[in-house]
């Protein structure tokens, strides 16, 4: 199974899934891909297979970048690539918290509002700290505990030993 995903990350298969067949669905100009003019053909032949992609231009070395003739689309494509430098990964993504699934959105909105109020000067540092304590009391601490338990269940005990 992993060999299948490895193959999907090869530039040859990634380009095939994303662009289609060279000469039919796209052409290569100066090392970049230019989509063919027949939109309906690409929608029929290529689009359904794009769901199989497991990477993209920024994660698959050798994958063809697009040529765009529309300056607005070109800028949007560049900004997408530039934004990846600022991405912050959520370490809780692979972990599980049943309580977060139930009330996490509400608690997140509460902290987001408190953060905005703090930034705008509507809440001082003490008020912000109080909001954090209310967040913990209203289920935040239990969510933290569930995430910690989920993490502990997925890592080697050696990594959790405080004596090392």
Rosetta constraint file for C-alpha pairs under 8 A:
AtomPair CA 1 CA 5 HARMONIC 6.79 0.50
AtomPair CA 2 CA 6 HARMONIC 6.09 0.50
AtomPair CA 3 CA 7 HARMONIC 6.10 0.50
AtomPair CA 4 CA 8 HARMONIC 6.36 0.50
AtomPair CA 5 CA 9 HARMONIC 6.43 0.50
AtomPair CA 5 CA 54 HARMONIC 7.37 0.50
AtomPair CA 6 CA 10 HARMONIC 6.79 0.50
AtomPair CA 7 CA 13 HARMONIC 6.83 0.50
AtomPair CA 8 CA 13 HARMONIC 5.59 0.50
AtomPair CA 8 CA 14 HARMONIC 5.89 0.50
AtomPair CA 8 CA 53 HARMONIC 6.71 0.50
AtomPair CA 8 CA 54 HARMONIC 6.71 0.50
AtomPair CA 8 CA 55 HARMONIC 7.96 0.50
AtomPair CA 9 CA 13 HARMONIC 7.08 0.50
AtomPair CA 9 CA 14 HARMONIC 6.12 0.50
AtomPair CA 9 CA 53 HARMONIC 7.99 0.50
AtomPair CA 9 CA 54 HARMONIC 6.76 0.50
AtomPair CA 9 CA 55 HARMONIC 6.28 0.50
AtomPair CA 9 CA 60 HARMONIC 6.13 0.50
AtomPair CA 10 CA 14 HARMONIC 5.98 0.50
AtomPair CA 10 CA 60 HARMONIC 6.92 0.50
AtomPair CA 11 CA 15 HARMONIC 5.80 0.50
AtomPair CA 11 CA 60 HARMONIC 6.31 0.50
AtomPair CA 11 CA 61 HARMONIC 6.71 0.50
AtomPair CA 11 CA 62 HARMONIC 5.28 0.50
AtomPair CA 11 CA 63 HARMONIC 4.81 0.50
AtomPair CA 11 CA 64 HARMONIC 7.90 0.50
AtomPair CA 12 CA 16 HARMONIC 6.24 0.50
AtomPair CA 12 CA 63 HARMONIC 7.56 0.50
AtomPair CA 13 CA 17 HARMONIC 6.05 0.50
AtomPair CA 14 CA 18 HARMONIC 5.99 0.50
AtomPair CA 14 CA 53 HARMONIC 6.77 0.50
AtomPair CA 14 CA 55 HARMONIC 7.69 0.50
AtomPair CA 14 CA 56 HARMONIC 7.65 0.50
AtomPair CA 14 CA 60 HARMONIC 7.80 0.50
AtomPair CA 14 CA 63 HARMONIC 6.61 0.50
AtomPair CA 15 CA 19 HARMONIC 5.37 0.50
AtomPair CA 15 CA 20 HARMONIC 6.85 0.50
AtomPair CA 15 CA 63 HARMONIC 5.92 0.50
AtomPair CA 15 CA 64 HARMONIC 6.52 0.50
AtomPair CA 16 CA 20 HARMONIC 4.53 0.50
AtomPair CA 16 CA 21 HARMONIC 6.03 0.50
AtomPair CA 17 CA 46 HARMONIC 6.67 0.50
AtomPair CA 17 CA 49 HARMONIC 5.61 0.50
AtomPair CA 17 CA 50 HARMONIC 5.42 0.50
AtomPair CA 17 CA 52 HARMONIC 7.44 0.50
AtomPair CA 17 CA 53 HARMONIC 6.81 0.50
AtomPair CA 18 CA 46 HARMONIC 6.91 0.50
AtomPair CA 18 CA 47 HARMONIC 7.64 0.50
AtomPair CA 18 CA 49 HARMONIC 7.50 0.50
AtomPair CA 18 CA 50 HARMONIC 5.48 0.50
AtomPair CA 18 CA 53 HARMONIC 7.53 0.50
AtomPair CA 19 CA 25 HARMONIC 6.58 0.50
AtomPair CA 19 CA 26 HARMONIC 6.43 0.50
AtomPair CA 19 CA 33 HARMONIC 7.71 0.50
AtomPair CA 19 CA 35 HARMONIC 7.27 0.50
AtomPair CA 19 CA 46 HARMONIC 6.79 0.50
AtomPair CA 20 CA 24 HARMONIC 7.55 0.50
AtomPair CA 20 CA 25 HARMONIC 5.41 0.50
AtomPair CA 20 CA 26 HARMONIC 7.00 0.50
AtomPair CA 20 CA 42 HARMONIC 7.49 0.50
AtomPair CA 20 CA 45 HARMONIC 7.35 0.50
AtomPair CA 20 CA 46 HARMONIC 5.39 0.50
AtomPair CA 21 CA 25 HARMONIC 5.44 0.50
AtomPair CA 21 CA 26 HARMONIC 6.80 0.50
AtomPair CA 22 CA 26 HARMONIC 5.17 0.50
AtomPair CA 22 CA 27 HARMONIC 5.64 0.50
AtomPair CA 22 CA 28 HARMONIC 7.56 0.50
AtomPair CA 23 CA 27 HARMONIC 5.41 0.50
AtomPair CA 24 CA 36 HARMONIC 7.11 0.50
AtomPair CA 25 CA 35 HARMONIC 6.15 0.50
AtomPair CA 25 CA 36 HARMONIC 5.11 0.50
AtomPair CA 25 CA 38 HARMONIC 7.68 0.50
AtomPair CA 25 CA 41 HARMONIC 7.46 0.50
AtomPair CA 25 CA 42 HARMONIC 6.11 0.50
AtomPair CA 25 CA 46 HARMONIC 8.00 0.50
AtomPair CA 26 CA 33 HARMONIC 6.29 0.50
AtomPair CA 26 CA 34 HARMONIC 5.36 0.50
AtomPair CA 26 CA 35 HARMONIC 4.29 0.50
AtomPair CA 26 CA 36 HARMONIC 4.67 0.50
AtomPair CA 27 CA 33 HARMONIC 5.73 0.50
AtomPair CA 27 CA 34 HARMONIC 5.26 0.50
AtomPair CA 27 CA 35 HARMONIC 6.62 0.50
AtomPair CA 27 CA 36 HARMONIC 6.93 0.50
AtomPair CA 28 CA 32 HARMONIC 5.40 0.50
AtomPair CA 28 CA 33 HARMONIC 4.67 0.50
AtomPair CA 28 CA 34 HARMONIC 6.12 0.50
AtomPair CA 29 CA 33 HARMONIC 6.35 0.50
AtomPair CA 29 CA 34 HARMONIC 6.94 0.50
AtomPair CA 31 CA 64 HARMONIC 6.99 0.50
AtomPair CA 31 CA 65 HARMONIC 7.91 0.50
AtomPair CA 32 CA 64 HARMONIC 5.37 0.50
AtomPair CA 32 CA 65 HARMONIC 5.12 0.50
AtomPair CA 32 CA 66 HARMONIC 5.60 0.50
AtomPair CA 32 CA 67 HARMONIC 5.92 0.50
AtomPair CA 33 CA 64 HARMONIC 5.77 0.50
AtomPair CA 33 CA 65 HARMONIC 5.99 0.50
AtomPair CA 33 CA 66 HARMONIC 4.86 0.50
AtomPair CA 33 CA 67 HARMONIC 5.72 0.50
AtomPair CA 34 CA 66 HARMONIC 6.11 0.50
AtomPair CA 34 CA 67 HARMONIC 5.17 0.50
AtomPair CA 34 CA 68 HARMONIC 7.29 0.50
AtomPair CA 35 CA 66 HARMONIC 7.86 0.50
AtomPair CA 35 CA 67 HARMONIC 7.88 0.50
AtomPair CA 36 CA 42 HARMONIC 7.97 0.50
AtomPair CA 38 CA 42 HARMONIC 6.64 0.50
AtomPair CA 39 CA 43 HARMONIC 6.17 0.50
AtomPair CA 40 CA 44 HARMONIC 6.11 0.50
AtomPair CA 41 CA 45 HARMONIC 5.85 0.50
AtomPair CA 41 CA 46 HARMONIC 7.79 0.50
AtomPair CA 42 CA 46 HARMONIC 5.04 0.50
AtomPair CA 42 CA 47 HARMONIC 6.39 0.50
AtomPair CA 43 CA 47 HARMONIC 4.97 0.50
AtomPair CA 43 CA 48 HARMONIC 7.51 0.50
AtomPair CA 44 CA 48 HARMONIC 7.22 0.50
AtomPair CA 45 CA 49 HARMONIC 7.94 0.50
AtomPair CA 46 CA 50 HARMONIC 6.72 0.50
AtomPair CA 47 CA 51 HARMONIC 7.70 0.50
AtomPair CA 49 CA 53 HARMONIC 7.63 0.50
AtomPair CA 55 CA 59 HARMONIC 5.66 0.50
AtomPair CA 55 CA 60 HARMONIC 6.22 0.50
AtomPair CA 56 CA 60 HARMONIC 5.79 0.50
AtomPair CA 56 CA 63 HARMONIC 7.47 0.50
AtomPair CA 57 CA 61 HARMONIC 7.27 0.50
AtomPair CA 57 CA 63 HARMONIC 5.58 0.50
AtomPair CA 57 CA 64 HARMONIC 6.98 0.50
AtomPair CA 57 CA 65 HARMONIC 6.47 0.50
AtomPair CA 58 CA 81 HARMONIC 6.90 0.50
AtomPair CA 67 CA 74 HARMONIC 7.72 0.50
AtomPair CA 68 CA 73 HARMONIC 6.63 0.50
AtomPair CA 68 CA 74 HARMONIC 5.40 0.50
AtomPair CA 69 CA 73 HARMONIC 7.90 0.50
AtomPair CA 69 CA 74 HARMONIC 7.21 0.50
AtomPair CA 70 CA 74 HARMONIC 6.09 0.50
AtomPair CA 71 CA 75 HARMONIC 6.12 0.50
AtomPair CA 72 CA 76 HARMONIC 6.22 0.50
AtomPair CA 73 CA 77 HARMONIC 6.13 0.50
AtomPair CA 74 CA 78 HARMONIC 6.30 0.50
AtomPair CA 75 CA 79 HARMONIC 6.12 0.50
AtomPair CA 76 CA 80 HARMONIC 6.22 0.50
AtomPair CA 77 CA 81 HARMONIC 6.55 0.50
AtomPair CA 78 CA 82 HARMONIC 6.10 0.50
AtomPair CA 79 CA 83 HARMONIC 5.86 0.50
AtomPair CA 80 CA 84 HARMONIC 6.77 0.50
AtomPair CA 81 CA 85 HARMONIC 7.84 0.50
AtomPair CA 82 CA 86 HARMONIC 7.93 0.50
AtomPair CA 83 CA 87 HARMONIC 6.80 0.50
AtomPair CA 91 CA 95 HARMONIC 7.97 0.50
AtomPair CA 92 CA 96 HARMONIC 7.60 0.50
AtomPair CA 92 CA 147 HARMONIC 6.94 0.50
AtomPair CA 95 CA 147 HARMONIC 6.09 0.50
AtomPair CA 95 CA 150 HARMONIC 5.70 0.50
AtomPair CA 95 CA 151 HARMONIC 6.37 0.50
AtomPair CA 96 CA 146 HARMONIC 7.16 0.50
AtomPair CA 96 CA 147 HARMONIC 6.06 0.50
AtomPair CA 96 CA 150 HARMONIC 5.91 0.50
AtomPair CA 97 CA 101 HARMONIC 6.50 0.50
AtomPair CA 97 CA 143 HARMONIC 6.10 0.50
AtomPair CA 97 CA 146 HARMONIC 5.27 0.50
AtomPair CA 97 CA 147 HARMONIC 5.74 0.50
AtomPair CA 97 CA 150 HARMONIC 7.55 0.50
AtomPair CA 98 CA 102 HARMONIC 6.54 0.50
AtomPair CA 98 CA 143 HARMONIC 7.99 0.50
AtomPair CA 98 CA 146 HARMONIC 7.77 0.50
AtomPair CA 99 CA 103 HARMONIC 6.04 0.50
AtomPair CA 99 CA 104 HARMONIC 6.91 0.50
AtomPair CA 99 CA 139 HARMONIC 7.58 0.50
AtomPair CA 99 CA 142 HARMONIC 7.55 0.50
AtomPair CA 99 CA 143 HARMONIC 6.04 0.50
AtomPair CA 100 CA 104 HARMONIC 4.02 0.50
AtomPair CA 100 CA 105 HARMONIC 7.46 0.50
AtomPair CA 100 CA 143 HARMONIC 5.89 0.50
AtomPair CA 101 CA 105 HARMONIC 7.85 0.50
AtomPair CA 103 CA 107 HARMONIC 6.34 0.50
AtomPair CA 103 CA 139 HARMONIC 7.86 0.50
AtomPair CA 104 CA 108 HARMONIC 5.88 0.50
AtomPair CA 105 CA 109 HARMONIC 6.12 0.50
AtomPair CA 106 CA 110 HARMONIC 6.30 0.50
AtomPair CA 107 CA 111 HARMONIC 6.38 0.50
AtomPair CA 107 CA 135 HARMONIC 6.51 0.50
AtomPair CA 107 CA 138 HARMONIC 7.91 0.50
AtomPair CA 107 CA 139 HARMONIC 7.96 0.50
AtomPair CA 107 CA 140 HARMONIC 7.26 0.50
AtomPair CA 108 CA 112 HARMONIC 6.06 0.50
AtomPair CA 109 CA 113 HARMONIC 6.08 0.50
AtomPair CA 110 CA 114 HARMONIC 6.26 0.50
AtomPair CA 110 CA 135 HARMONIC 7.74 0.50
AtomPair CA 111 CA 115 HARMONIC 5.99 0.50
AtomPair CA 111 CA 131 HARMONIC 7.26 0.50
AtomPair CA 111 CA 132 HARMONIC 7.36 0.50
AtomPair CA 111 CA 135 HARMONIC 7.39 0.50
AtomPair CA 112 CA 116 HARMONIC 6.26 0.50
AtomPair CA 113 CA 117 HARMONIC 6.13 0.50
AtomPair CA 114 CA 118 HARMONIC 6.06 0.50
AtomPair CA 114 CA 123 HARMONIC 7.41 0.50
AtomPair CA 114 CA 128 HARMONIC 6.44 0.50
AtomPair CA 114 CA 131 HARMONIC 6.84 0.50
AtomPair CA 115 CA 119 HARMONIC 6.16 0.50
AtomPair CA 115 CA 128 HARMONIC 7.43 0.50
AtomPair CA 116 CA 120 HARMONIC 6.07 0.50
AtomPair CA 117 CA 121 HARMONIC 6.10 0.50
AtomPair CA 117 CA 122 HARMONIC 4.86 0.50
AtomPair CA 117 CA 123 HARMONIC 5.37 0.50
AtomPair CA 118 CA 122 HARMONIC 5.77 0.50
AtomPair CA 118 CA 123 HARMONIC 4.53 0.50
AtomPair CA 118 CA 124 HARMONIC 6.06 0.50
AtomPair CA 118 CA 125 HARMONIC 7.23 0.50
AtomPair CA 118 CA 128 HARMONIC 6.58 0.50
AtomPair CA 119 CA 123 HARMONIC 7.88 0.50
AtomPair CA 123 CA 127 HARMONIC 5.62 0.50
AtomPair CA 123 CA 128 HARMONIC 6.28 0.50
AtomPair CA 124 CA 128 HARMONIC 6.20 0.50
AtomPair CA 125 CA 129 HARMONIC 6.19 0.50
AtomPair CA 126 CA 130 HARMONIC 6.23 0.50
AtomPair CA 127 CA 131 HARMONIC 6.32 0.50
AtomPair CA 128 CA 132 HARMONIC 6.45 0.50
AtomPair CA 129 CA 133 HARMONIC 6.38 0.50
AtomPair CA 130 CA 134 HARMONIC 6.19 0.50
AtomPair CA 131 CA 135 HARMONIC 6.03 0.50
AtomPair CA 132 CA 136 HARMONIC 6.26 0.50
AtomPair CA 133 CA 137 HARMONIC 6.17 0.50
AtomPair CA 134 CA 138 HARMONIC 5.98 0.50
AtomPair CA 135 CA 139 HARMONIC 6.54 0.50
AtomPair CA 135 CA 140 HARMONIC 5.26 0.50
AtomPair CA 135 CA 141 HARMONIC 7.72 0.50
AtomPair CA 136 CA 140 HARMONIC 3.97 0.50
AtomPair CA 136 CA 141 HARMONIC 4.46 0.50
AtomPair CA 136 CA 142 HARMONIC 7.46 0.50
AtomPair CA 137 CA 141 HARMONIC 6.71 0.50
AtomPair CA 139 CA 143 HARMONIC 6.24 0.50
AtomPair CA 140 CA 144 HARMONIC 6.24 0.50
AtomPair CA 141 CA 145 HARMONIC 6.17 0.50
AtomPair CA 142 CA 146 HARMONIC 6.13 0.50
AtomPair CA 143 CA 147 HARMONIC 6.16 0.50
AtomPair CA 144 CA 148 HARMONIC 6.14 0.50
AtomPair CA 145 CA 149 HARMONIC 6.16 0.50
AtomPair CA 146 CA 150 HARMONIC 6.08 0.50
AtomPair CA 147 CA 151 HARMONIC 6.07 0.50
AtomPair CA 148 CA 152 HARMONIC 6.14 0.50
AtomPair CA 149 CA 153 HARMONIC 6.22 0.50
AtomPair CA 150 CA 154 HARMONIC 6.61 0.50
AtomPair CA 151 CA 155 HARMONIC 6.52 0.50
AtomPair CA 152 CA 156 HARMONIC 7.88 0.50
AtomPair CA 152 CA 157 HARMONIC 7.68 0.50
AtomPair CA 152 CA 160 HARMONIC 7.40 0.50
AtomPair CA 155 CA 159 HARMONIC 6.92 0.50
AtomPair CA 155 CA 160 HARMONIC 7.72 0.50
AtomPair CA 156 CA 160 HARMONIC 7.13 0.50
AtomPair CA 157 CA 161 HARMONIC 6.47 0.50
